[in-house]
């Protein structure tokens, strides 16, 4: 049973990394989000809107933060930008 719990925590542990993502409009996004498809954030959607707007993401919709290697994102998945995330 203990092994099962450890395996499950390893599988789902990364799911808590980001609470969501804003889909960035590629033509309108600037700054750190220029050319990026998603802006990942942690916290509420309104906090994510503010955070991603400050990074230059022009909102096109909402999504969960993608984990695929071929998807380009800005926000909390970008280690350089983690320190710019708004405080709660």
N, C-alpha and C positions, 0 to 999 in steps of 0.2 A: 504494500500500500504506500509506503514511504517513497519507493522508487517511482510509482505512478505520479505522486504529487510533485516530485522533483522534475520529472519529465514534462508534466503539464505546465509548471511554472517556467520552464525553459522555453516551451513553445509559445506561450502567451505573454511572457515577460516583456517582449518588445512592443506589444500592442499598446502599452501605456505610454510609450515614448511621445506621442503627439495625440492631442485630442481631436484634431481636425486639420483641414486645409482649405485655403481659398484658391479657387481656380483663377489663375492670372490671365488676363487678355494679353496675348503676346504682342500685339501692335501698340498697346497703350502703356505697358509696364516699363518702368525705368529703374535706375539704380541697381541695387543688389538683385532685384527680381527681373531685370531686363533679359528677355530670351528664356525665362523660366516658365514652366507650365503650372506649377503649384507653389503656394507659400504655406508651409506647415507651421502650426502654432500649438501651444499648450495653454489650456484655460478655456474660458468661455468664448463663444463666437464673437461677441462684441469686442473682447480683448484681442482676439485674433484679427478682426477687421482693422483695428487701430494699429496693431503691430505690423501687419502686412502692408497697410497703406504707407506707414513710415518707411518701409523697405522699398517702396516703389511699385507694389503690386496693384494693378487696376483690376478690381473684382469682377469676375465673370460668373461666379457661382460658388458653391461649397462642395466639399468632398471629404473623404477620409484621406489621411496623408499616405500617398502611395509608397510602396517599398521596392518597386521594380527598379532594376539597375539602369534601364533605358529611359527613365523619367527624370526630368530636370526640375529641381525644387529649390526654393530659398526658404529662409526661416530657420526654425530650430534644428532642422537636419543639417544645416550648414554650421559647423562648429565655430567658425569665425564670427557668426552673428548671434550666438547664444547669449552673449553678454548684453546685447541690445534689446532683449525681450523685456516687455514692460513688467514691472513688479505688481503683485496683487495686493 
